[in-house]
């Protein structure tokens, strides 16, 4: 469960139904697919933060926060955050493969998360906040496994990478108030992110090489 107590009422949000909003979002996503963009699905803890990270990358057209990996149809934020549906908070990344590759997106995921922690991410604890790569085809699976193996072999972390790979099934866009949260509520978002410890961890591990997926350098910072 996300630890809202650390930031009090600043991020306390109403739990509302997102059915109509979800249909609108799904229609929009279908348009991206028709326009030739490819899609990648990742989990990295709080989807506000992961959405913001991927939207920094050249070649990324749209990032959508949502839920994947569970058994409940059209779950709400309240259901997922209770940990009973089997879903994780996730993002779908719509990207131009002529500008950025799937492998570069995976590289960026490593730089936004702690892939050695399978109990959640930073102060967001619970299986609904664990990391994951949900591949859409065999090529994505091969590239993700190769990247994970390279990261494990690099010595970048002193623990094994525990991020799991799963075949993609369904993705449910989150309620509209979660989409682009970092843009809609910048003060609340920055306070939440600062107190989560995510940025401190990323800076310690990656330094100036954070977020970017363009680097293939896995070794320790110098």
C-alpha positions, 0 to 999 in steps of 0.5 A: 500500500502506498504510504500516504501518511508520509505526505499527509493530505497532499496526495490523499485522493478520492477513489472513484470509478474510471469506467467512462474514462477508461473507455476513452483512453482505450480508444485513444490507445487504439489510434496510437497502434494504428499510427505505427507506434509500438507498445511496451509494458513495464512495472516499476512501483509507483506509476506516477514516477515511472510514467514521468521517467519514460516521458523524458525519452526521445521517441516516446509518444505516450505513457499510460498508467494502469494495472496489469498481471491480475485476474480482476476485470477493469480493477480500480485503484482501491482494489489494486492497492489493497493487494488482493487482485494480483495486479501491479501498478504498471505503465504502457509506453507507446514509442516510435521504433525508428527513434528508440528501441525496445532494448533502450526502454528496458535499459531505462527501466533499470535506471528508474527502479531498484530491480533487486527488490521484489517486495515493492519499490522504495517506501511503497511496499507490497506485491502490487508495487513490484517491478516487472517486464510484460513482453508482448512478443518473442523479440521483446522477451529475448531482448529483455532477458538479454538486458537483465543478464547483462545487468546481472553480470555487470556488477552494478548491483551487489544483489541479483536482479529480481525483476520478473518477465511475464507474457503480457495479457491485459492492461487496464488504464488507471483512473484519469486522475492518475494520468500525467499526475506529475504534470497535474499536481507538480508540488504534490508529486515532487514531495511524494517522490522526494520522500519516497527515496527513489531519486536518492537511490537512482543518483547513488547507483547511476549518477548522471546516467539515470533515466536515459536508455541510450547508454549500454554501459553497465559497469560501476560509475567512475 
